[in-house]
Amino acid sequence: MFIISLTYKTSLENVERFIPEHNDFLDQHYTAGNFIASGRKEPRIGGIILANAGSKNEVEEIIRKDPFLYSSGSGL
């Protein structure tokens, strides 16, 4: 199991534009059995995902496809 800690590096306004795509990303990985739980941080500065994966490399590969990763324009 892995804990993925997301921290926003852009405005909440920009983050909110990517919420529908991010939710689709989460749903895809819940269905595949990759994610166990997720939620926002309070204050709203990011989120947490509990992932069920075989390796850190597998988790990194999954997270590279998260639309939030690119919402700041910085990628990885």
PDB file with one MODEL, atoms N, CA, C and O in Angstrom:
MODEL        1
ATOM      1  N   MET A   1       0.843  -1.165   0.000  1.00  0.00           N
ATOM      2  CA  MET A   1       0.000   0.000   0.000  1.00  0.00           C
ATOM      3  C   MET A   1       0.895   1.237   0.000  1.00  0.00           C
ATOM      4  O   MET A   1       1.954   1.249   0.627  1.00  0.00           O
ATOM      5  N   PHE A   2       0.460   2.274  -0.707  1.00  0.00           N
ATOM      6  CA  PHE A   2       1.195   3.523  -0.812  1.00  0.00           C
ATOM      7  C   PHE A   2       0.273   4.688  -0.468  1.00  0.00           C
ATOM      8  O   PHE A   2      -0.923   4.653  -0.758  1.00  0.00           O
ATOM      9  N   ILE A   3       0.837   5.713   0.149  1.00  0.00           N
ATOM     10  CA  ILE A   3       0.115   6.956   0.418  1.00  0.00           C
ATOM     11  C   ILE A   3       0.650   8.002  -0.547  1.00  0.00           C
ATOM     12  O   ILE A   3       1.842   8.308  -0.562  1.00  0.00           O
ATOM     13  N   ILE A   4      -0.258   8.543  -1.354  1.00  0.00           N
ATOM     14  CA  ILE A   4       0.100   9.578  -2.313  1.00  0.00           C
ATOM     15  C   ILE A   4      -0.415  10.896  -1.756  1.00  0.00           C
ATOM     16  O   ILE A   4      -1.616  11.057  -1.540  1.00  0.00           O
ATOM     17  N   SER A   5       0.484  11.828  -1.527  1.00  0.00           N
ATOM     18  CA  SER A   5       0.121  13.139  -0.996  1.00  0.00           C
ATOM     19  C   SER A   5       0.235  14.171  -2.112  1.00  0.00           C
ATOM     20  O   SER A   5       1.328  14.446  -2.607  1.00  0.00           O
ATOM     21  N   LEU A   6      -0.904  14.739  -2.502  1.00  0.00           N
ATOM     22  CA  LEU A   6      -0.941  15.750  -3.554  1.00  0.00           C
ATOM     23  C   LEU A   6      -0.934  17.129  -2.920  1.00  0.00           C
ATOM     24  O   LEU A   6      -1.655  17.368  -1.952  1.00  0.00           O
ATOM     25  N   THR A   7      -0.134  18.035  -3.449  1.00  0.00           N
ATOM     26  CA  THR A   7      -0.116  19.423  -2.997  1.00  0.00           C
ATOM     27  C   THR A   7      -0.286  20.312  -4.220  1.00  0.00           C
ATOM     28  O   THR A   7       0.483  20.224  -5.177  1.00  0.00           O
ATOM     29  N   TYR A   8      -1.311  21.177  -4.178  1.00  0.00           N
ATOM     30  CA  TYR A   8      -1.563  22.075  -5.298  1.00  0.00           C
ATOM     31  C   TYR A   8      -0.440  23.088  -5.423  1.00  0.00           C
ATOM     32  O   TYR A   8       0.015  23.650  -4.426  1.00  0.00           O
ATOM     33  N   LYS A   9       0.009  23.320  -6.660  1.00  0.00           N
ATOM     34  CA  LYS A   9       1.044  24.302  -6.946  1.00  0.00           C
ATOM     35  C   LYS A   9       0.512  25.384  -7.876  1.00  0.00           C
ATOM     36  O   LYS A   9       1.270  26.046  -8.584  1.00  0.00           O
ATOM     37  N   THR A  10      -0.801  25.548  -7.859  1.00  0.00           N
ATOM     38  CA  THR A  10      -1.470  26.543  -8.672  1.00  0.00           C
ATOM     39  C   THR A  10      -2.698  27.008  -7.898  1.00  0.00           C
ATOM     40  O   THR A  10      -2.983  26.486  -6.820  1.00  0.00           O
ATOM     41  N   SER A  11      -3.415  27.964  -8.425  1.00  0.00           N
ATOM     42  CA  SER A  11      -4.590  28.501  -7.743  1.00  0.00           C
ATOM     43  C   SER A  11      -5.717  27.468  -7.698  1.00  0.00           C
ATOM     44  O   SER A  11      -5.811  26.595  -8.561  1.00  0.00           O
ATOM     45  N   LEU A  12      -6.571  27.581  -6.677  1.00  0.00           N
ATOM     46  CA  LEU A  12      -7.743  26.695  -6.600  1.00  0.00           C
ATOM     47  C   LEU A  12      -8.638  26.866  -7.817  1.00  0.00           C
ATOM     48  O   LEU A  12      -9.256  25.907  -8.280  1.00  0.00           O
ATOM     49  N   GLU A  13      -8.705  28.073  -8.330  1.00  0.00           N
ATOM     50  CA  GLU A  13      -9.498  28.323  -9.540  1.00  0.00           C
ATOM     51  C   GLU A  13      -9.008  27.443 -10.688  1.00  0.00           C
ATOM     52  O   GLU A  13      -9.818  26.850 -11.401  1.00  0.00           O
ATOM     53  N   ASN A  14      -7.714  27.355 -10.869  1.00  0.00           N
ATOM     54  CA  ASN A  14      -7.147  26.516 -11.927  1.00  0.00           C
ATOM     55  C   ASN A  14      -7.363  25.035 -11.617  1.00  0.00           C
ATOM     56  O   ASN A  14      -7.687  24.259 -12.516  1.00  0.00           O
ATOM     57  N   VAL A  15      -7.186  24.636 -10.359  1.00  0.00           N
ATOM     58  CA  VAL A  15      -7.390  23.246  -9.952  1.00  0.00           C
ATOM     59  C   VAL A  15      -8.825  22.815 -10.259  1.00  0.00           C
ATOM     60  O   VAL A  15      -9.050  21.718 -10.770  1.00  0.00           O
ATOM     61  N   GLU A  16      -9.787  23.673  -9.950  1.00  0.00           N
ATOM     62  CA  GLU A  16     -11.199  23.321 -10.124  1.00  0.00           C
ATOM     63  C   GLU A  16     -11.548  23.038 -11.576  1.00  0.00           C
ATOM     64  O   GLU A  16     -12.483  22.283 -11.844  1.00  0.00           O
ATOM     65  N   ARG A  17     -10.826  23.620 -12.513  1.00  0.00           N
ATOM     66  CA  ARG A  17     -11.062  23.331 -13.936  1.00  0.00           C
ATOM     67  C   ARG A  17     -10.792  21.868 -14.268  1.00  0.00           C
ATOM     68  O   ARG A  17     -11.351  21.333 -15.226  1.00  0.00           O
ATOM     69  N   PHE A  18      -9.929  21.215 -13.472  1.00  0.00           N
ATOM     70  CA  PHE A  18      -9.510  19.840 -13.749  1.00  0.00           C
ATOM     71  C   PHE A  18     -10.247  18.801 -12.900  1.00  0.00           C
ATOM     72  O   PHE A  18      -9.977  17.606 -13.027  1.00  0.00           O
ATOM     73  N   ILE A  19     -11.171  19.232 -12.041  1.00  0.00           N
ATOM     74  CA  ILE A  19     -11.855  18.294 -11.150  1.00  0.00           C
ATOM     75  C   ILE A  19     -12.612  17.196 -11.911  1.00  0.00           C
ATOM     76  O   ILE A  19     -12.481  16.029 -11.545  1.00  0.00           O
ATOM     77  N   PRO A  20     -13.398  17.513 -12.954  1.00  0.00           N
ATOM     78  CA  PRO A  20     -14.101  16.419 -13.652  1.00  0.00           C
ATOM     79  C   PRO A  20     -13.145  15.352 -14.198  1.00  0.00           C
ATOM     80  O   PRO A  20     -13.407  14.157 -14.064  1.00  0.00           O
ATOM     81  N   GLU A  21     -12.045  15.783 -14.809  1.00  0.00           N
ATOM     82  CA  GLU A  21     -11.082  14.830 -15.347  1.00  0.00           C
ATOM     83  C   GLU A  21     -10.385  14.060 -14.232  1.00  0.00           C
ATOM     84  O   GLU A  21     -10.128  12.863 -14.364  1.00  0.00           O
ATOM     85  N   HIS A  22     -10.079  14.749 -13.135  1.00  0.00           N
ATOM     86  CA  HIS A  22      -9.443  14.080 -11.994  1.00  0.00           C
ATOM     87  C   HIS A  22     -10.383  13.037 -11.401  1.00  0.00           C
ATOM     88  O   HIS A  22      -9.947  11.940 -11.051  1.00  0.00           O
ATOM     89  N   ASN A  23     -11.676  13.368 -11.283  1.00  0.00           N
ATOM     90  CA  ASN A  23     -12.645  12.404 -10.756  1.00  0.00           C
ATOM     91  C   ASN A  23     -12.769  11.186 -11.670  1.00  0.00           C
ATOM     92  O   ASN A  23     -12.905  10.063 -11.185  1.00  0.00           O
ATOM     93  N   ASP A  24     -12.724  11.395 -12.976  1.00  0.00           N
ATOM     94  CA  ASP A  24     -12.728  10.257 -13.916  1.00  0.00           C
ATOM     95  C   ASP A  24     -11.493   9.392 -13.707  1.00  0.00           C
ATOM     96  O   ASP A  24     -11.582   8.164 -13.717  1.00  0.00           O
ATOM     97  N   PHE A  25     -10.345  10.029 -13.519  1.00  0.00           N
ATOM     98  CA  PHE A  25      -9.090   9.330 -13.238  1.00  0.00           C
ATOM     99  C   PHE A  25      -9.226   8.484 -11.972  1.00  0.00           C
ATOM    100  O   PHE A  25      -8.842   7.314 -11.962  1.00  0.00           O
ATOM    101  N   LEU A  26      -9.777   9.081 -10.893  1.00  0.00           N
ATOM    102  CA  LEU A  26      -9.977   8.338  -9.645  1.00  0.00           C
ATOM    103  C   LEU A  26     -10.907   7.148  -9.872  1.00  0.00           C
ATOM    104  O   LEU A  26     -10.599   6.033  -9.451  1.00  0.00           O
ATOM    105  N   ASP A  27     -12.044   7.379 -10.535  1.00  0.00           N
ATOM    106  CA  ASP A  27     -13.010   6.302 -10.782  1.00  0.00           C
ATOM    107  C   ASP A  27     -12.372   5.147 -11.538  1.00  0.00           C
ATOM    108  O   ASP A  27     -12.601   3.982 -11.214  1.00  0.00           O
ATOM    109  N   GLN A  28     -11.575   5.472 -12.543  1.00  0.00           N
ATOM    110  CA  GLN A  28     -10.895   4.442 -13.342  1.00  0.00           C
ATOM    111  C   GLN A  28     -10.017   3.566 -12.445  1.00  0.00           C
ATOM    112  O   GLN A  28     -10.000   2.344 -12.589  1.00  0.00           O
ATOM    113  N   HIS A  29      -9.302   4.188 -11.534  1.00  0.00           N
ATOM    114  CA  HIS A  29      -8.363   3.431 -10.707  1.00  0.00           C
ATOM    115  C   HIS A  29      -9.035   2.752  -9.513  1.00  0.00           C
ATOM    116  O   HIS A  29      -8.523   1.753  -9.008  1.00  0.00           O
ATOM    117  N   TYR A  30     -10.174   3.278  -9.054  1.00  0.00           N
ATOM    118  CA  TYR A  30     -10.965   2.532  -8.066  1.00  0.00           C
ATOM    119  C   TYR A  30     -11.501   1.257  -8.712  1.00  0.00           C
ATOM    120  O   TYR A  30     -11.437   0.180  -8.119  1.00  0.00           O
ATOM    121  N   THR A  31     -12.027   1.382  -9.927  1.00  0.00           N
ATOM    122  CA  THR A  31     -12.564   0.224 -10.647  1.00  0.00           C
ATOM    123  C   THR A  31     -11.489  -0.820 -10.902  1.00  0.00           C
ATOM    124  O   THR A  31     -11.752  -2.019 -10.805  1.00  0.00           O
ATOM    125  N   ALA A  32     -10.286  -0.377 -11.225  1.00  0.00           N
ATOM    126  CA  ALA A  32      -9.173  -1.296 -11.488  1.00  0.00           C
ATOM    127  C   ALA A  32      -8.592  -1.894 -10.207  1.00  0.00           C
ATOM    128  O   ALA A  32      -7.767  -2.806 -10.266  1.00  0.00           O
ATOM    129  N   GLY A  33      -9.021  -1.382  -9.048  1.00  0.00           N
ATOM    130  CA  GLY A  33      -8.510  -1.883  -7.776  1.00  0.00           C
ATOM    131  C   GLY A  33      -7.207  -1.249  -7.335  1.00  0.00           C
ATOM    132  O   GLY A  33      -6.576  -1.713  -6.386  1.00  0.00           O
ATOM    133  N   ASN A  34      -6.797  -0.174  -8.030  1.00  0.00           N
ATOM    134  CA  ASN A  34      -5.544   0.491  -7.688  1.00  0.00           C
ATOM    135  C   ASN A  34      -5.666   1.443  -6.505  1.00  0.00           C
ATOM    136  O   ASN A  34      -4.699   1.656  -5.775  1.00  0.00           O
ATOM    137  N   PHE A  35      -6.857   2.018  -6.314  1.00  0.00           N
ATOM    138  CA  PHE A  35      -7.052   2.986  -5.242  1.00  0.00           C
ATOM    139  C   PHE A  35      -8.000   2.413  -4.203  1.00  0.00           C
ATOM    140  O   PHE A  35      -8.984   1.751  -4.534  1.00  0.00           O
ATOM    141  N   ILE A  36      -7.683   2.680  -2.933  1.00  0.00           N
ATOM    142  CA  ILE A  36      -8.464   2.189  -1.801  1.00  0.00           C
ATOM    143  C   ILE A  36      -9.333   3.296  -1.224  1.00  0.00           C
ATOM    144  O   ILE A  36     -10.497   3.067  -0.895  1.00  0.00           O
ATOM    145  N   ALA A  37      -8.770   4.505  -1.099  1.00  0.00           N
ATOM    146  CA  ALA A  37      -9.481   5.657  -0.548  1.00  0.00           C
ATOM    147  C   ALA A  37      -8.794   6.928  -1.027  1.00  0.00           C
ATOM    148  O   ALA A  37      -7.621   6.915  -1.400  1.00  0.00           O
ATOM    149  N   SER A  38      -9.548   8.030  -1.009  1.00  0.00           N
ATOM    150  CA  SER A  38      -8.976   9.322  -1.386  1.00  0.00           C
ATOM    151  C   SER A  38      -9.820  10.431  -0.788  1.00  0.00           C
ATOM    152  O   SER A  38     -10.972  10.219  -0.407  1.00  0.00           O
ATOM    153  N   GLY A  39      -9.230  11.624  -0.709  1.00  0.00           N
ATOM    154  CA  GLY A  39      -9.978  12.765  -0.206  1.00  0.00           C
ATOM    155  C   GLY A  39      -9.135  14.020  -0.204  1.00  0.00           C
ATOM    156  O   GLY A  39      -7.919  13.986  -0.390  1.00  0.00           O
ATOM    157  N   ARG A  40      -9.829  15.145   0.015  1.00  0.00           N
ATOM    158  CA  ARG A  40      -9.177  16.452   0.068  1.00  0.00           C
ATOM    159  C   ARG A  40      -8.464  16.655   1.389  1.00  0.00           C
ATOM    160  O   ARG A  40      -8.845  16.082   2.410  1.00  0.00           O
ATOM    161  N   LYS A  41      -7.425  17.476   1.359  1.00  0.00           N
ATOM    162  CA  LYS A  41      -6.787  17.940   2.587  1.00  0.00           C
ATOM    163  C   LYS A  41      -7.566  19.158   3.082  1.00  0.00           C
ATOM    164  O   LYS A  41      -8.177  19.875   2.289  1.00  0.00           O
ATOM    165  N   GLU A  42      -7.540  19.382   4.370  1.00  0.00           N
ATOM    166  CA  GLU A  42      -8.107  20.581   4.980  1.00  0.00           C
ATOM    167  C   GLU A  42      -7.014  21.266   5.760  1.00  0.00           C
ATOM    168  O   GLU A  42      -6.457  20.647   6.666  1.00  0.00           O
ATOM    169  N   PRO A  43      -6.673  22.501   5.467  1.00  0.00           N
ATOM    170  CA  PRO A  43      -7.303  23.347   4.465  1.00  0.00           C
ATOM    171  C   PRO A  43      -7.072  22.776   3.066  1.00  0.00           C
ATOM    172  O   PRO A  43      -6.238  21.891   2.876  1.00  0.00           O
ATOM    173  N   ARG A  44      -7.807  23.285   2.109  1.00  0.00           N
ATOM    174  CA  ARG A  44      -7.816  22.730   0.758  1.00  0.00           C
ATOM    175  C   ARG A  44      -6.537  23.100  -0.001  1.00  0.00           C
ATOM    176  O   ARG A  44      -6.508  24.022  -0.816  1.00  0.00           O
ATOM    177  N   ILE A  45      -5.495  22.347   0.302  1.00  0.00           N
ATOM    178  CA  ILE A  45      -4.191  22.582  -0.324  1.00  0.00           C
ATOM    179  C   ILE A  45      -3.737  21.391  -1.161  1.00  0.00           C
ATOM    180  O   ILE A  45      -2.629  21.394  -1.699  1.00  0.00           O
ATOM    181  N   GLY A  46      -4.590  20.372  -1.273  1.00  0.00           N
ATOM    182  CA  GLY A  46      -4.234  19.172  -2.017  1.00  0.00           C
ATOM    183  C   GLY A  46      -5.119  18.022  -1.609  1.00  0.00           C
ATOM    184  O   GLY A  46      -6.263  18.230  -1.203  1.00  0.00           O
ATOM    185  N   GLY A  47      -4.606  16.807  -1.710  1.00  0.00           N
ATOM    186  CA  GLY A  47      -5.378  15.619  -1.368  1.00  0.00           C
ATOM    187  C   GLY A  47      -4.476  14.445  -1.044  1.00  0.00           C
ATOM    188  O   GLY A  47      -3.251  14.515  -1.145  1.00  0.00           O
ATOM    189  N   ILE A  48      -5.133  13.359  -0.648  1.00  0.00           N
ATOM    190  CA  ILE A  48      -4.443  12.115  -0.304  1.00  0.00           C
ATOM    191  C   ILE A  48      -5.112  10.973  -1.067  1.00  0.00           C
ATOM    192  O   ILE A  48      -6.336  10.940  -1.195  1.00  0.00           O
ATOM    193  N   ILE A  49      -4.317  10.052  -1.566  1.00  0.00           N
ATOM    194  CA  ILE A  49      -4.822   8.835  -2.201  1.00  0.00           C
ATOM    195  C   ILE A  49      -4.106   7.652  -1.562  1.00  0.00           C
ATOM    196  O   ILE A  49      -2.879   7.648  -1.464  1.00  0.00           O
ATOM    197  N   LEU A  50      -4.861   6.654  -1.128  1.00  0.00           N
ATOM    198  CA  LEU A  50      -4.276   5.383  -0.687  1.00  0.00           C
ATOM    199  C   LEU A  50      -4.313   4.447  -1.883  1.00  0.00           C
ATOM    200  O   LEU A  50      -5.380   4.166  -2.429  1.00  0.00           O
ATOM    201  N   ALA A  51      -3.156   3.970  -2.283  1.00  0.00           N
ATOM    202  CA  ALA A  51      -3.053   3.146  -3.485  1.00  0.00           C
ATOM    203  C   ALA A  51      -2.592   1.739  -3.143  1.00  0.00           C
ATOM    204  O   ALA A  51      -1.758   1.532  -2.261  1.00  0.00           O
ATOM    205  N   ASN A  52      -3.150   0.791  -3.853  1.00  0.00           N
ATOM    206  CA  ASN A  52      -2.771  -0.608  -3.750  1.00  0.00           C
ATOM    207  C   ASN A  52      -1.989  -0.944  -5.025  1.00  0.00           C
ATOM    208  O   ASN A  52      -2.576  -1.156  -6.086  1.00  0.00           O
ATOM    209  N   ALA A  53      -0.670  -0.987  -4.905  1.00  0.00           N
ATOM    210  CA  ALA A  53       0.166  -1.240  -6.075  1.00  0.00           C
ATOM    211  C   ALA A  53       1.331  -2.131  -5.678  1.00  0.00           C
ATOM    212  O   ALA A  53       1.679  -2.235  -4.502  1.00  0.00           O
ATOM    213  N   GLY A  54       1.924  -2.767  -6.667  1.00  0.00           N
ATOM    214  CA  GLY A  54       3.021  -3.691  -6.411  1.00  0.00           C
ATOM    215  C   GLY A  54       4.364  -3.030  -6.197  1.00  0.00           C
ATOM    216  O   GLY A  54       5.274  -3.631  -5.627  1.00  0.00           O
ATOM    217  N   SER A  55       4.495  -1.771  -6.661  1.00  0.00           N
ATOM    218  CA  SER A  55       5.785  -1.101  -6.536  1.00  0.00           C
ATOM    219  C   SER A  55       5.610   0.405  -6.622  1.00  0.00           C
ATOM    220  O   SER A  55       4.580   0.906  -7.074  1.00  0.00           O
ATOM    221  N   LYS A  56       6.634   1.112  -6.181  1.00  0.00           N
ATOM    222  CA  LYS A  56       6.648   2.573  -6.288  1.00  0.00           C
ATOM    223  C   LYS A  56       6.597   2.986  -7.756  1.00  0.00           C
ATOM    224  O   LYS A  56       5.931   3.961  -8.102  1.00  0.00           O
ATOM    225  N   ASN A  57       7.290   2.258  -8.613  1.00  0.00           N
ATOM    226  CA  ASN A  57       7.272   2.568 -10.047  1.00  0.00           C
ATOM    227  C   ASN A  57       5.864   2.472 -10.620  1.00  0.00           C
ATOM    228  O   ASN A  57       5.481   3.286 -11.461  1.00  0.00           O
ATOM    229  N   GLU A  58       5.091   1.488 -10.176  1.00  0.00           N
ATOM    230  CA  GLU A  58       3.714   1.344 -10.642  1.00  0.00           C
ATOM    231  C   GLU A  58       2.878   2.547 -10.211  1.00  0.00           C
ATOM    232  O   GLU A  58       2.088   3.070 -10.997  1.00  0.00           O
ATOM    233  N   VAL A  59       3.052   2.982  -8.970  1.00  0.00           N
ATOM    234  CA  VAL A  59       2.327   4.160  -8.471  1.00  0.00           C
ATOM    235  C   VAL A  59       2.717   5.396  -9.276  1.00  0.00           C
ATOM    236  O   VAL A  59       1.848   6.172  -9.673  1.00  0.00           O
ATOM    237  N   GLU A  60       3.999   5.588  -9.519  1.00  0.00           N
ATOM    238  CA  GLU A  60       4.458   6.741 -10.292  1.00  0.00           C
ATOM    239  C   GLU A  60       3.880   6.735 -11.704  1.00  0.00           C
ATOM    240  O   GLU A  60       3.516   7.785 -12.233  1.00  0.00           O
ATOM    241  N   GLU A  61       3.796   5.563 -12.308  1.00  0.00           N
ATOM    242  CA  GLU A  61       3.215   5.451 -13.650  1.00  0.00           C
ATOM    243  C   GLU A  61       1.740   5.849 -13.635  1.00  0.00           C
ATOM    244  O   GLU A  61       1.275   6.546 -14.537  1.00  0.00           O
ATOM    245  N   ILE A  62       1.016   5.415 -12.628  1.00  0.00           N
ATOM    246  CA  ILE A  62      -0.402   5.769 -12.500  1.00  0.00           C
ATOM    247  C   ILE A  62      -0.554   7.275 -12.319  1.00  0.00           C
ATOM    248  O   ILE A  62      -1.364   7.898 -13.005  1.00  0.00           O
ATOM    249  N   ILE A  63       0.207   7.865 -11.412  1.00  0.00           N
ATOM    250  CA  ILE A  63       0.072   9.283 -11.088  1.00  0.00           C
ATOM    251  C   ILE A  63       0.457  10.178 -12.261  1.00  0.00           C
ATOM    252  O   ILE A  63      -0.056  11.291 -12.376  1.00  0.00           O
ATOM    253  N   ARG A  64       1.339   9.720 -13.122  1.00  0.00           N
ATOM    254  CA  ARG A  64       1.695  10.510 -14.310  1.00  0.00           C
ATOM    255  C   ARG A  64       0.475  10.794 -15.188  1.00  0.00           C
ATOM    256  O   ARG A  64       0.508  11.709 -16.010  1.00  0.00           O
ATOM    257  N   LYS A  65      -0.591  10.025 -15.023  1.00  0.00           N
ATOM    258  CA  LYS A  65      -1.796  10.198 -15.838  1.00  0.00           C
ATOM    259  C   LYS A  65      -2.873  11.028 -15.138  1.00  0.00           C
ATOM    260  O   LYS A  65      -3.953  11.226 -15.693  1.00  0.00           O
ATOM    261  N   ASP A  66      -2.594  11.511 -13.936  1.00  0.00           N
ATOM    262  CA  ASP A  66      -3.560  12.324 -13.197  1.00  0.00           C
ATOM    263  C   ASP A  66      -3.632  13.715 -13.820  1.00  0.00           C
ATOM    264  O   ASP A  66      -2.606  14.388 -13.909  1.00  0.00           O
ATOM    265  N   PRO A  67      -4.811  14.168 -14.254  1.00  0.00           N
ATOM    266  CA  PRO A  67      -4.943  15.515 -14.828  1.00  0.00           C
ATOM    267  C   PRO A  67      -4.473  16.626 -13.889  1.00  0.00           C
ATOM    268  O   PRO A  67      -4.035  17.676 -14.360  1.00  0.00           O
ATOM    269  N   PHE A  68      -4.552  16.422 -12.579  1.00  0.00           N
ATOM    270  CA  PHE A  68      -4.066  17.436 -11.645  1.00  0.00           C
ATOM    271  C   PHE A  68      -2.567  17.670 -11.794  1.00  0.00           C
ATOM    272  O   PHE A  68      -2.082  18.764 -11.504  1.00  0.00           O
ATOM    273  N   LEU A  69      -1.841  16.675 -12.236  1.00  0.00           N
ATOM    274  CA  LEU A  69      -0.402  16.790 -12.381  1.00  0.00           C
ATOM    275  C   LEU A  69      -0.049  17.913 -13.342  1.00  0.00           C
ATOM    276  O   LEU A  69       0.965  18.588 -13.167  1.00  0.00           O
ATOM    277  N   TYR A  70      -0.877  18.113 -14.349  1.00  0.00           N
ATOM    278  CA  TYR A  70      -0.592  19.084 -15.380  1.00  0.00           C
ATOM    279  C   TYR A  70      -1.363  20.389 -15.206  1.00  0.00           C
ATOM    280  O   TYR A  70      -1.195  21.316 -15.998  1.00  0.00           O
ATOM    281  N   SER A  71      -2.219  20.473 -14.163  1.00  0.00           N
ATOM    282  CA  SER A  71      -3.015  21.687 -13.963  1.00  0.00           C
ATOM    283  C   SER A  71      -2.143  22.886 -13.628  1.00  0.00           C
ATOM    284  O   SER A  71      -2.546  24.027 -13.856  1.00  0.00           O
ATOM    285  N   SER A  72      -0.959  22.645 -13.094  1.00  0.00           N
ATOM    286  CA  SER A  72      -0.068  23.756 -12.762  1.00  0.00           C
ATOM    287  C   SER A  72       0.840  24.110 -13.941  1.00  0.00           C
ATOM    288  O   SER A  72       1.583  25.090 -13.890  1.00  0.00           O
ATOM    289  N   GLY A  73       0.773  23.308 -14.995  1.00  0.00           N
ATOM    290  CA  GLY A  73       1.627  23.548 -16.151  1.00  0.00           C
ATOM    291  C   GLY A  73       3.042  23.058 -15.974  1.00  0.00           C
ATOM    292  O   GLY A  73       3.900  23.292 -16.825  1.00  0.00           O
ATOM    293  N   SER A  74       3.293  22.368 -14.855  1.00  0.00           N
ATOM    294  CA  SER A  74       4.678  21.956 -14.587  1.00  0.00           C
ATOM    295  C   SER A  74       4.949  20.488 -14.822  1.00  0.00           C
ATOM    296  O   SER A  74       6.108  20.076 -14.879  1.00  0.00           O
ATOM    297  N   GLY A  75       3.887  19.673 -14.964  1.00  0.00           N
ATOM    298  CA  GLY A  75       4.121  18.250 -15.114  1.00  0.00           C
ATOM    299  C   GLY A  75       4.795  17.681 -13.886  1.00  0.00           C
ATOM    300  O   GLY A  75       4.580  18.181 -12.781  1.00  0.00           O
ATOM    301  N   LEU A  76       5.600  16.656 -14.047  1.00  0.00           N
ATOM    302  CA  LEU A  76       6.308  16.069 -12.916  1.00  0.00           C
ATOM    303  C   LEU A  76       7.326  17.050 -12.406  1.00  0.00           C
ATOM    304  O   LEU A  76       8.040  16.755 -11.448  1.00  0.00           O
TER     305      LEU A  76
ENDMDL
END
